[in-house]
Structures are given as structure tokens and as C-alpha cells.
Amino acid sequence: MSGGWEADAEALRRARPRHVLFLCVANSARSQMAEGIARSLAPATVKISSAGSAPSSLNPLAVRALDEIGLDIRGQRSKRVDDVPAGDVDTVITLCAEEVCPVFLGRARRIHWGLPDPAGAGSTEAERLQAFREVRDELRRRLSAVFPPGP
């Protein structure tokens, strides 16, 4: 899909996905935040997952940034892309910007929303937390367009 993230979000909203997978490399920050935000916005009938090509662990600043908006992702864990059943996923959203995104081999609609890795931003914890907040807010803006509040 192309035409900017707005066009992608509109097409995805109209497609009514059943299982959305967010992918990045470490599955510790962007994709974890996207998973938590999407779960809070999507209808209960939509399965939301995240994974990475080289998973590490959930970044504490991702947890903190989502805590600030009332979302608790402490129960999420980093997963390998191979841990997600490929036949179940109908939409993949890659979030990598400065690194090579993982490849998803299943048949699925593919969208790329390149966002900077907040874990690599800034030299202080305060600067990194601000980077996490900025990515969080952008993810929430985009995912709210995909999963708008009901009537």
C-alpha cells in the first residue's frame, strides 16, 4: 500500500483485519507499544500480535510510556516472528526505520510505517523517554484511524 500512512490506515480500516501483526527487529519497543495500543482500540474480534527477527525483552521505557496513557503492557513478551502462526495473520505492519525489517513469509496484507527506534534516541533517560512518548503518540494517532471509536 502507498499514499502515506493515512491512506494505509483507511484501507486497513475498510478491510477489517482479523489478525494484525506488528513487526520490528527486537520486539522490545515500537512493536510492543503498537500491540498494546492496538489491543486497547481494536474490537475484541481482532487478534493483535507483535514479533521481531531478533527479539530481546520488553523495554521498561515502553512500559512507562504506555503507563502514562493508562495502558499496561507488562504481560507482553518479546517473540520471534517464527513464533506467530503465519496462516493466521492477515495484516503485517512493519515499524522499522533505520534498520532492516524482518520478513514475514505468510500471505498477508503488508504495510510499512517506518518510525524511529526510541531505544536508540538521546543520551539521557529523560531524552529516551521523550522519544518513546513521541513514537507512542504517533502510533496512537495512526491506530486510532485504523480502529476509530464506535458510535
Sequence and secondary structure as in RCSB ss.txt:
>XXXX:A:sequence
MSGGWEADAEALRRARPRHVLFLCVANSARSQMAEGIARSLAPATVKISSAGSAPSSLNPLAVRALDEIGLDIRG
QRSKRVDDVPAGDVDTVITLCAEEVCPVFLGRARRIHWGLPDPAGAGSTEAERLQAFREVRDELRRRLSAVFPPG
P
>XXXX:A:secstr
  SHHHHHHHHHHHH  SEEEEEESSSSSHHHHHHHHHHHHS TTSEEEEEESS     HHHHHHHHTTT   TT
    BGGGS GGG  EEEE  SSS      SS EEEE     GGG  SSHHHHHHHHHHHHHHHHHHHHHHS   
 
